[in-house]
Amino acid sequence: MKFRTWLALIGGALPLSLVSVVVFLALYAWPAIRFNGFKFVFDNTWNLGNLYANPVVIAGTPIPPGAHYGILFLVAGTLLSTVIALLLAVPVGVGAAIFLAEAVDARVRVWISLFVELLAAIPSVVLGLWGYAVLIPFLAHHVFPFLTMTIGVVVPIFTGPAGSGYGLLTAGIVLAMMIVPLITATLRDALVAQPLAMRESAIALGATRFETVFRVLLPNTNGVLVGATFLAMGRALGETMAVLMVSGNALNYLPHNIYEPISTMAAFIVSQLDSALQDPSGMAVRSLAEIALILCIISMIVNALARLVLLLWSEYGPRPTQTI
């Protein structure tokens, strides 16, 4: 009985820590939640006000003169950069997983997979520095002008100006590099774990290797792919340092094309914390805590959706006999 009690305590520590973080953020940010209201998410103006003047009282709350808090540009930047990262990472991750699982000898697969997974072990600040020193100049001088002159003629969001390299697409590329290993490793393991009889059955029915992979193996791992994609989305939503170094840190600005600077919620908290700490009323820091609370809730919703999708897929998704 004691053993089961210890296991219950250890198993309950993780959900309890999550609840404690959410409760702390909610309590700490409550003055800001009460002051900002629902317009906090839909307002596009963030202004710390005059931090060196005496606070003024508005609606019973002391804030610096001229202070105003709105994060629409942060919500847009976070969601748009995550969507771009997923659009880039999912096809690459799926292709890499198929290559590792089906086109590489098992002895070589271990070493190539190791290098792919090492990409996930690189600290985000290192990727951000690489993005700043290498990726941004390359995109600004070669890729973005080319996209403007080609795809930009047809797709409005790719029209110029191409900018300086900092911006939405650059942040999406860096985020994609960070989440590709998660998608690749998860799907590769699922493909390798597929029964040999399924491959042999498909080949015996006359299927080519290409048809075996795309009509037999992948349909049976769609649930794994969906779950990995949602987990990768949660990873991209909360990334901080790498995005901070390549996004351009736009303030109160919504991007009009895919090259323009943005800010994300996680990166904005880091960039604004030092200035917010100078606020004598403390409202700026509490508003940053409200941003953290919203980001935490979004991440929890994403992970809950992943679990729900996997549950529904296991219940109503295709069965191996149906696929074959």
Beta strands, then each sheet from edge to edge (+ up, - down):
strand 1: 56-58
strand 2: 61-63
sheet 1: 1+ 2-
end
